[in-house]
């Protein structure tokens, strides 16, 4: 995976965000592209994506006594990067990760889930082949998470209803009546504070309804179903799947009590994506074009869903970061617990997640 290290080195010259707060997806998509089995396309991905990104800023480590106040301050993201880089060089990446996750997991919605996602992709890359550049990528993932830290209303499991698992939570979520008024999910989520029904359904979540691994599978499958049912906002719904699956990649670094808390927060995150995106205040914007512009033939998604190799190829060739990430996550989850919704969502992403959708939610 030397192609990944080269891509990360290029992306690390860039900021962790661009525009009005959109997340830098490049490193995550690069790691997922390797998992899809097409690292030869890495140069193309970087060449297409990197030009939109501004140069990175400089940062300085945050003193221990200032860190609580700095959490959730996007302006301190570069300082958080310097902080985690210094800690990793001193204590090693595993120790730093184990220490950071309990402090960050309640803010799993940070940067519209991209703190969690970028951290998870970095961890998987480090487990595959440790390197200095991959440790630097983990520092950046944790920095995005800490800088954009954002808690959502409701405490999962506070009033647990026996058997009320992940799918039940997503089915019980009410959409915003007026739809979200901004492309940034992290900004739009503030409206959930004024929506008591959201916190109520979250607090009914039963973390003991099923084993942890089974709960992740149910959550990913339910989120994939929502993605398929709401074609007007594919990119937003993609994050309900990818963030849910990301928790599985971090589970080995969580103590049992933190893992249970993390499950609730990731369910809450997927629920927030649904609440904020089910109604966008207008007619659904059904996307029927493919990533490279041709018309999608009737039944093409269904046919491709039967061919994982074709899904991997089409998603990789699209060079579209959300298509790459969602297809990879769905195929990974399907390999653990086969499900037709996961395969259909992966195929749909490979075909239909086009440039016109990009930049709506992060």
Secondary structure, DSSP 8 states (H G I E B T S, - for coil): -HHHHHHHHHHTTB-SEETTTEE--HHHHHHHHHHHT-GGGHHHHHHHHGGGS-B--------GGGHHHHTT-GGGHHHHHHHHHHHHHHH-HHHHHHHHHHHHGGGBTGGGGHHHHHHHHHHHHHHHS--HHHHHHHHHHHHHHHHT-B--SS-TTTT--TT--HHHHHHH----SS--SSS-HHHHGGGGGG-HHHHHHHHT--TTSS-HHHHHHHHHHHHHHHHHH-GGGHHHHHHHHHHHHHHHHHGGGS-HHHHHHHHHHHHHHHHHHHHHHS--SSS-----B-TTS-B--TTHHHHHTT-HHHHHHHHHHHT-HHHHHHHHHHHHHHHHS--HHHHHHHHHHHHH--GGGTTS--
